[in-house]
Amino acid sequence: MEETLKKTIFSGMQPSGLPSLGNYLGALKNWAALQDDYNCVYCIVDMHAITVRQDPAELRERARNLLTMYLACGIDPEKSVIYYQSHVSAHAELAWILNCYAYMGELSRMTQFKDKARRHDENVNIGLFAYPVLMAADILLYNADLVPVGEDQRQHLELCRDLADRFDALYGDVFTVPEAYIPKAGAKIMSLQDPEKKMSKSEDENDGNVIFLMDEPKVIVNKIKRSVTDSGSEVRYAPDKPGISNLLNIYRAINGETAEEAERDFDGKRYGDFKAAVAETVVGALTPIQNRYEELAKDRAYIDGVIAKSAEKARTMAEETLAKARRAVGFPDR
């Protein structure tokens, strides 16, 4: 009975490489923490990934590596559904239905489409244009009450809500209209060399800007040591200290301190001592994850079992919603 009272959370990540520290502190760490209080559905969104040209063998490998990293970060397949988007064909079928209720004008206003179309002007495909409709299908299939979103995805979630409302206004109560989930303690981690930009695992050509979850300790230390600092010598939050503020955010996102507590830890300390402490904190947090990842990656039978069982769970959940949508639009019963 208790299980039915829990709200459902849906989220996903593209297999564009192993996650960064920003992905971990901004998403994966929170995803693991939500499992006891919510019904969690966590997807590897490999269908979204092919809006940009991919090497097929690499995409398969990256998808498996990302699923393994989900597990290494503490996401439990007994508590959460962890699956490949491409293993659940209901995503594509519901996306087609919703495409017939989405308008060209609202999709053309999506800022992420305009941004990606500029950066990939040699491949502005229909999939890229309709990406937010597939994202809406992802969410609506699982009757998600809540969706963790950053600022760059808010517009997509609003479209999802609009499509659900539009469909339900025509056909009755088919979809759950989701709300944005704002975590109690999230962290937006910025680039180490350009703290005005978000740390990105896939869009940054300079590896020195990004700490990856599988970086060796000495690599992490060197990246933080070379990170941009600001004028002055005080370790404190300030608009004119984006580099120091970013490192403080990393430090306190790991150890759970408030901004004031983090500043007090380094009162009177030099930048070099501060960076060394941040590096030690990051290495301490990532070492157990790295060890667990290596252990899991060797156990192919276990990972294969998680993939198969989770896909079956996801298909069962998704098919229930899809059947309602099919019937609503008038498709013959199967």
DRENBADREN-485219 format. One record per residue (C-alpha): residue number from 1; y, x, z. Coordinates in Angstrom, 1 decimal, m for minus. Layout:
N
r resi=NUM; v=Y; u=X; w=Z
...
END
This chain:
334
r resi=1; v=0.0; u=0.0; w=0.0
r resi=2; v=2.4; u=2.8; w=0.9
r resi=3; v=1.9; u=4.4; w=m2.6
r resi=4; v=3.4; u=1.2; w=m4.3
r resi=5; v=6.5; u=1.5; w=m2.2
r resi=6; v=7.4; u=4.9; w=m3.4
r resi=7; v=9.9; u=5.2; w=m6.2
r resi=8; v=8.9; u=7.0; w=m9.4
r resi=9; v=10.6; u=10.2; w=m10.6
r resi=10; v=10.3; u=11.5; w=m14.1
r resi=11; v=11.4; u=14.9; w=m15.4
r resi=12; v=10.4; u=17.5; w=m17.9
r resi=13; v=11.1; u=21.0; w=m19.3
r resi=14; v=10.8; u=22.5; w=m22.7
r resi=15; v=8.2; u=25.3; w=m23.3
r resi=16; v=10.8; u=27.7; w=m24.6
r resi=17; v=9.6; u=30.6; w=m22.5
r resi=18; v=8.8; u=31.1; w=m18.8
r resi=19; v=11.4; u=29.5; w=m16.6
r resi=20; v=14.4; u=31.4; w=m15.2
r resi=21; v=15.6; u=31.6; w=m11.7
r resi=22; v=18.1; u=28.9; w=m12.7
r resi=23; v=15.3; u=26.6; w=m13.7
r resi=24; v=13.5; u=27.3; w=m10.5
r resi=25; v=16.4; u=26.8; w=m8.1
r resi=26; v=18.0; u=24.0; w=m10.1
r resi=27; v=14.7; u=22.0; w=m10.9
r resi=28; v=11.2; u=23.3; w=m10.1
r resi=29; v=11.9; u=24.1; w=m6.4
r resi=30; v=13.3; u=20.5; w=m5.9
r resi=31; v=10.4; u=19.0; w=m8.0
r resi=32; v=7.9; u=20.4; w=m5.6
r resi=33; v=9.8; u=19.2; w=m2.6
r resi=34; v=9.9; u=15.6; w=m3.9
r resi=35; v=6.1; u=15.1; w=m4.2
r resi=36; v=5.5; u=13.6; w=m0.7
r resi=37; v=8.3; u=11.0; w=m0.9
r resi=38; v=8.0; u=9.9; w=m4.6
r resi=39; v=5.5; u=9.3; w=m7.3
r resi=40; v=6.3; u=12.2; w=m9.5
r resi=41; v=5.6; u=12.6; w=m13.3
r resi=42; v=6.4; u=16.0; w=m14.6
r resi=43; v=6.1; u=16.7; w=m18.4
r resi=44; v=6.0; u=19.7; w=m20.6
r resi=45; v=8.2; u=18.3; w=m23.4
r resi=46; v=6.6; u=20.1; w=m26.4
r resi=47; v=7.4; u=17.3; w=m28.8
r resi=48; v=11.1; u=17.9; w=m28.1
r resi=49; v=10.6; u=21.6; w=m28.7
r resi=50; v=9.8; u=21.2; w=m32.4
r resi=51; v=13.3; u=20.0; w=m33.2
r resi=52; v=13.8; u=23.8; w=m33.6
r resi=53; v=11.3; u=25.7; w=m35.7
r resi=54; v=8.5; u=27.2; w=m33.6
r resi=55; v=5.6; u=29.6; w=m34.2
r resi=56; v=2.6; u=27.3; w=m33.6
r resi=57; v=0.5; u=29.8; w=m31.6
r resi=58; v=3.4; u=30.8; w=m29.5
r resi=59; v=4.3; u=27.2; w=m28.7
r resi=60; v=0.8; u=26.5; w=m27.5
r resi=61; v=0.8; u=29.6; w=m25.4
r resi=62; v=4.2; u=28.9; w=m23.9
r resi=63; v=3.2; u=25.3; w=m23.1
r resi=64; v=0.2; u=26.5; w=m21.2
r resi=65; v=2.2; u=29.2; w=m19.4
r resi=66; v=4.8; u=26.6; w=m18.4
r resi=67; v=2.2; u=24.2; w=m17.0
r resi=68; v=0.7; u=27.1; w=m15.1
r resi=69; v=4.1; u=27.9; w=m13.7
r resi=70; v=4.6; u=24.4; w=m12.5
r resi=71; v=1.5; u=24.8; w=m10.4
r resi=72; v=2.5; u=28.2; w=m9.2
r resi=73; v=5.8; u=26.8; w=m8.0
r resi=74; v=4.0; u=24.3; w=m5.8
r resi=75; v=3.7; u=21.2; w=m8.0
r resi=76; v=0.3; u=19.7; w=m7.0
r resi=77; v=m1.8; u=17.9; w=m9.6
r resi=78; v=m3.3; u=15.8; w=m6.8
r resi=79; v=0.2; u=14.5; w=m5.9
r resi=80; v=2.0; u=14.6; w=m9.3
r resi=81; v=1.1; u=13.9; w=m12.9
r resi=82; v=1.6; u=17.2; w=m14.9
r resi=83; v=0.9; u=16.9; w=m18.6
r resi=84; v=1.8; u=17.8; w=m22.2
r resi=85; v=4.0; u=15.2; w=m23.9
r resi=86; v=2.1; u=15.7; w=m27.1
r resi=87; v=m1.2; u=14.7; w=m25.4
r resi=88; v=0.2; u=11.1; w=m24.9
r resi=89; v=0.8; u=9.5; w=m28.2
r resi=90; v=2.6; u=6.6; w=m26.5
r resi=91; v=5.8; u=8.8; w=m26.4
r resi=92; v=6.0; u=8.8; w=m30.2
r resi=93; v=5.1; u=5.1; w=m30.6
r resi=94; v=7.7; u=3.9; w=m28.1
r resi=95; v=10.3; u=6.2; w=m29.5
r resi=96; v=9.8; u=4.5; w=m32.9
r resi=97; v=10.2; u=1.1; w=m31.4
r resi=98; v=13.4; u=2.2; w=m29.5
r resi=99; v=14.8; u=3.9; w=m32.7
r resi=100; v=15.0; u=0.4; w=m34.1
r resi=101; v=17.3; u=m0.6; w=m31.2
r resi=102; v=19.4; u=2.5; w=m31.2
r resi=103; v=22.6; u=2.7; w=m33.3
r resi=104; v=23.7; u=5.5; w=m35.5
r resi=105; v=27.1; u=5.5; w=m34.0
r resi=106; v=26.0; u=6.0; w=m30.4
r resi=107; v=23.6; u=8.8; w=m31.4
r resi=108; v=26.2; u=10.6; w=m33.5
r resi=109; v=28.4; u=10.7; w=m30.4
r resi=110; v=25.9; u=12.7; w=m28.4
r resi=111; v=27.7; u=16.0; w=m27.5
r resi=112; v=24.4; u=17.9; w=m27.2
r resi=113; v=23.5; u=16.9; w=m30.8
r resi=114; v=26.9; u=18.1; w=m32.1
r resi=115; v=26.5; u=21.4; w=m30.2
r resi=116; v=22.9; u=22.1; w=m31.4
r resi=117; v=23.8; u=21.1; w=m34.9
r resi=118; v=26.6; u=23.7; w=m34.9
r resi=119; v=24.2; u=26.4; w=m33.6
r resi=120; v=21.3; u=25.5; w=m35.8
r resi=121; v=23.2; u=24.4; w=m38.9
r resi=122; v=20.3; u=25.5; w=m41.2
r resi=123; v=18.0; u=22.9; w=m39.6
r resi=124; v=19.9; u=19.7; w=m38.7
r resi=125; v=16.9; u=17.4; w=m38.7
r resi=126; v=16.3; u=13.8; w=m37.9
r resi=127; v=14.3; u=14.8; w=m34.8
r resi=128; v=17.3; u=16.6; w=m33.4
r resi=129; v=19.5; u=13.5; w=m34.1
r resi=130; v=17.0; u=11.1; w=m32.5
r resi=131; v=16.1; u=13.5; w=m29.6
r resi=132; v=17.8; u=11.2; w=m27.0
r resi=133; v=15.7; u=8.2; w=m28.1
r resi=134; v=12.5; u=10.2; w=m27.6
r resi=135; v=13.9; u=11.2; w=m24.2
r resi=136; v=14.5; u=7.5; w=m23.4
r resi=137; v=10.9; u=6.7; w=m24.3
r resi=138; v=9.7; u=9.6; w=m22.1
r resi=139; v=11.4; u=8.0; w=m19.1
r resi=140; v=10.8; u=4.3; w=m19.8
r resi=141; v=7.1; u=4.7; w=m20.3
r resi=142; v=6.5; u=5.6; w=m16.7
r resi=143; v=8.8; u=3.0; w=m15.2
r resi=144; v=10.9; u=5.8; w=m13.7
r resi=145; v=13.3; u=4.7; w=m11.1
r resi=146; v=15.0; u=8.0; w=m10.9
r resi=147; v=15.6; u=11.0; w=m13.2
r resi=148; v=17.0; u=14.3; w=m12.0
r resi=149; v=19.7; u=15.2; w=m14.6
r resi=150; v=22.3; u=17.9; w=m14.9
r resi=151; v=25.7; u=17.3; w=m16.5
r resi=152; v=24.3; u=18.2; w=m20.0
r resi=153; v=21.8; u=15.3; w=m19.8
r resi=154; v=23.9; u=12.6; w=m18.3
r resi=155; v=24.9; u=11.2; w=m21.6
r resi=156; v=21.2; u=11.0; w=m22.7
r resi=157; v=20.3; u=9.1; w=m19.5
r resi=158; v=23.2; u=6.6; w=m20.1
r resi=159; v=21.8; u=6.0; w=m23.6
r resi=160; v=18.3; u=5.4; w=m22.0
r resi=161; v=19.8; u=2.9; w=m19.7
r resi=162; v=21.7; u=1.2; w=m22.5
r resi=163; v=18.5; u=0.9; w=m24.6
r resi=164; v=16.5; u=m0.5; w=m21.7
r resi=165; v=19.2; u=m3.1; w=m21.0
r resi=166; v=19.5; u=m4.0; w=m24.7
r resi=167; v=15.7; u=m4.4; w=m25.1
r resi=168; v=15.3; u=m6.4; w=m21.9
r resi=169; v=18.2; u=m8.7; w=m22.8
r resi=170; v=16.3; u=m9.6; w=m25.9
r resi=171; v=12.7; u=m9.8; w=m24.6
r resi=172; v=12.8; u=m10.2; w=m20.8
r resi=173; v=11.7; u=m7.8; w=m18.1
r resi=174; v=9.9; u=m5.0; w=m20.0
r resi=175; v=11.5; u=m1.7; w=m18.8
r resi=176; v=12.7; u=m0.3; w=m15.4
r resi=177; v=16.3; u=0.8; w=m15.9
r resi=178; v=16.5; u=4.3; w=m14.4
r resi=179; v=19.2; u=5.8; w=m12.2
r resi=180; v=20.3; u=9.4; w=m12.0
r resi=181; v=18.8; u=11.4; w=m9.1
r resi=182; v=21.2; u=13.8; w=m7.5
r resi=183; v=19.3; u=16.2; w=m5.2
r resi=184; v=20.5; u=16.7; w=m1.7
r resi=185; v=20.7; u=20.4; w=m2.2
r resi=186; v=20.7; u=21.5; w=m5.8
r resi=187; v=21.9; u=24.7; w=m7.4
r resi=188; v=23.6; u=25.4; w=m10.7
r resi=189; v=22.9; u=29.0; w=m11.4
r resi=190; v=25.1; u=30.8; w=m13.8
r resi=191; v=24.7; u=33.8; w=m16.1
r resi=192; v=24.8; u=37.1; w=m14.3
r resi=193; v=27.0; u=38.7; w=m16.9
r resi=194; v=29.1; u=35.6; w=m17.8
r resi=195; v=29.3; u=33.4; w=m14.7
r resi=196; v=31.2; u=30.7; w=m16.7
r resi=197; v=28.0; u=29.9; w=m18.6
r resi=198; v=24.8; u=28.4; w=m17.2
r resi=199; v=21.8; u=30.8; w=m16.9
r resi=200; v=19.5; u=29.8; w=m19.8
r resi=201; v=15.9; u=30.8; w=m20.5
r resi=202; v=16.1; u=30.0; w=m24.2
r resi=203; v=19.7; u=30.3; w=m25.5
r resi=204; v=20.8; u=33.6; w=m24.1
r resi=205; v=20.2; u=36.7; w=m26.3
r resi=206; v=21.0; u=39.1; w=m23.5
r resi=207; v=18.1; u=39.4; w=m21.0
r resi=208; v=20.5; u=41.0; w=m18.5
r resi=209; v=22.1; u=37.6; w=m18.0
r resi=210; v=18.9; u=35.9; w=m16.9
r resi=211; v=16.4; u=36.5; w=m14.1
r resi=212; v=13.0; u=35.3; w=m15.3
r resi=213; v=10.4; u=34.1; w=m12.7
r resi=214; v=8.0; u=36.8; w=m13.8
r resi=215; v=10.5; u=39.7; w=m13.8
r resi=216; v=9.2; u=42.7; w=m11.8
r resi=217; v=11.0; u=43.4; w=m8.5
r resi=218; v=12.7; u=46.5; w=m9.9
r resi=219; v=14.0; u=44.5; w=m12.9
r resi=220; v=15.4; u=41.9; w=m10.6
r resi=221; v=17.1; u=44.5; w=m8.5
r resi=222; v=18.7; u=46.2; w=m11.6
r resi=223; v=19.9; u=42.9; w=m13.1
r resi=224; v=21.6; u=41.8; w=m9.9
r resi=225; v=23.0; u=45.3; w=m9.3
r resi=226; v=24.6; u=45.2; w=m12.8
r resi=227; v=25.8; u=41.6; w=m12.5
r resi=228; v=29.5; u=40.9; w=m12.9
r resi=229; v=31.6; u=41.1; w=m9.8
r resi=230; v=35.3; u=40.2; w=m9.3
r resi=231; v=38.5; u=41.8; w=m8.2
r resi=232; v=38.9; u=42.4; w=m4.5
r resi=233; v=36.2; u=43.3; w=m2.1
r resi=234; v=35.6; u=40.2; w=0.0
r resi=235; v=32.3; u=38.3; w=m0.4
r resi=236; v=33.5; u=34.7; w=m0.4
r resi=237; v=33.7; u=31.6; w=m2.5
r resi=238; v=36.8; u=31.4; w=m4.6
r resi=239; v=37.9; u=30.1; w=m8.1
r resi=240; v=38.9; u=33.6; w=m9.0
r resi=241; v=35.5; u=35.0; w=m7.9
r resi=242; v=32.9; u=33.3; w=m10.2
r resi=243; v=30.5; u=36.3; w=m10.1
r resi=244; v=30.4; u=36.5; w=m6.4
r resi=245; v=30.3; u=32.7; w=m6.0
r resi=246; v=27.3; u=32.6; w=m8.3
r resi=247; v=25.4; u=35.3; w=m6.3
r resi=248; v=26.2; u=33.4; w=m3.1
r resi=249; v=24.8; u=30.2; w=m4.7
r resi=250; v=21.6; u=32.1; w=m5.5
r resi=251; v=21.3; u=33.5; w=m2.0
r resi=252; v=21.9; u=30.2; w=m0.2
r resi=253; v=19.8; u=28.1; w=m2.6
r resi=254; v=16.8; u=30.3; w=m1.6
r resi=255; v=17.4; u=30.5; w=2.1
r resi=256; v=18.8; u=27.0; w=2.6
r resi=257; v=22.1; u=28.1; w=4.2
r resi=258; v=25.5; u=26.3; w=3.8
r resi=259; v=28.3; u=28.0; w=2.0
r resi=260; v=30.0; u=28.8; w=5.3
r resi=261; v=26.8; u=30.4; w=6.7
r resi=262; v=26.3; u=32.5; w=3.6
r resi=263; v=29.9; u=33.8; w=3.7
r resi=264; v=29.5; u=34.7; w=7.4
r resi=265; v=26.3; u=36.7; w=6.6
r resi=266; v=28.5; u=39.1; w=4.5
r resi=267; v=31.7; u=39.1; w=6.5
r resi=268; v=33.0; u=42.7; w=6.2
r resi=269; v=30.2; u=43.8; w=3.9
r resi=270; v=30.8; u=45.7; w=0.6
r resi=271; v=29.7; u=44.3; w=m2.8
r resi=272; v=26.9; u=46.8; w=m3.0
r resi=273; v=25.3; u=45.7; w=0.3
r resi=274; v=25.8; u=42.1; w=m0.7
r resi=275; v=24.0; u=42.6; w=m4.1
r resi=276; v=21.2; u=44.5; w=m2.4
r resi=277; v=20.7; u=41.6; w=0.0
r resi=278; v=20.7; u=39.0; w=m2.8
r resi=279; v=18.2; u=41.0; w=m4.7
r resi=280; v=15.9; u=41.3; w=m1.7
r resi=281; v=16.1; u=37.5; w=m1.1
r resi=282; v=15.2; u=36.8; w=m4.8
r resi=283; v=12.3; u=39.2; w=m4.8
r resi=284; v=11.0; u=37.8; w=m1.5
r resi=285; v=11.1; u=34.3; w=m3.0
r resi=286; v=9.6; u=35.1; w=m6.4
r resi=287; v=6.8; u=37.5; w=m5.3
r resi=288; v=4.5; u=34.7; w=m3.9
r resi=289; v=5.1; u=32.6; w=m7.1
r resi=290; v=4.3; u=35.5; w=m9.3
r resi=291; v=1.1; u=36.3; w=m7.4
r resi=292; v=0.0; u=32.6; w=m7.6
r resi=293; v=0.8; u=32.4; w=m11.3
r resi=294; v=m1.3; u=35.5; w=m12.1
r resi=295; v=m4.2; u=34.0; w=m10.0
r resi=296; v=m4.0; u=30.6; w=m11.8
r resi=297; v=m3.7; u=32.1; w=m15.3
r resi=298; v=m7.1; u=33.9; w=m14.8
r resi=299; v=m8.8; u=30.6; w=m13.9
r resi=300; v=m8.9; u=29.0; w=m17.4
r resi=301; v=m11.5; u=26.4; w=m16.4
r resi=302; v=m9.2; u=25.1; w=m13.6
r resi=303; v=m6.1; u=24.9; w=m15.8
r resi=304; v=m8.2; u=23.1; w=m18.5
r resi=305; v=m9.3; u=20.6; w=m16.0
r resi=306; v=m5.8; u=19.9; w=m14.8
r resi=307; v=m4.7; u=19.4; w=m18.4
r resi=308; v=m7.5; u=17.0; w=m19.2
r resi=309; v=m7.3; u=14.9; w=m16.0
r resi=310; v=m3.5; u=14.8; w=m16.0
r resi=311; v=m3.3; u=13.7; w=m19.6
r resi=312; v=m5.7; u=10.8; w=m18.9
r resi=313; v=m3.6; u=9.7; w=m15.9
r resi=314; v=m0.4; u=9.9; w=m18.0
r resi=315; v=m2.0; u=7.9; w=m20.9
r resi=316; v=m3.1; u=5.2; w=m18.6
r resi=317; v=0.3; u=4.8; w=m17.1
r resi=318; v=2.1; u=5.0; w=m20.4
r resi=319; v=m0.2; u=2.6; w=m22.2
r resi=320; v=0.6; u=m0.2; w=m19.7
r resi=321; v=4.3; u=m0.1; w=m20.5
r resi=322; v=3.8; u=0.5; w=m24.3
r resi=323; v=1.5; u=m2.6; w=m24.4
r resi=324; v=4.4; u=m4.7; w=m23.0
r resi=325; v=6.8; u=m3.3; w=m25.5
r resi=326; v=4.4; u=m3.9; w=m28.4
r resi=327; v=3.9; u=m7.5; w=m27.4
r resi=328; v=7.6; u=m8.0; w=m26.9
r resi=329; v=8.5; u=m7.0; w=m30.5
r resi=330; v=5.7; u=m9.1; w=m32.0
r resi=331; v=3.0; u=m6.6; w=m32.9
r resi=332; v=m0.5; u=m8.1; w=m33.0
r resi=333; v=m2.7; u=m7.7; w=m29.9
r resi=334; v=m5.2; u=m4.8; w=m30.1
END
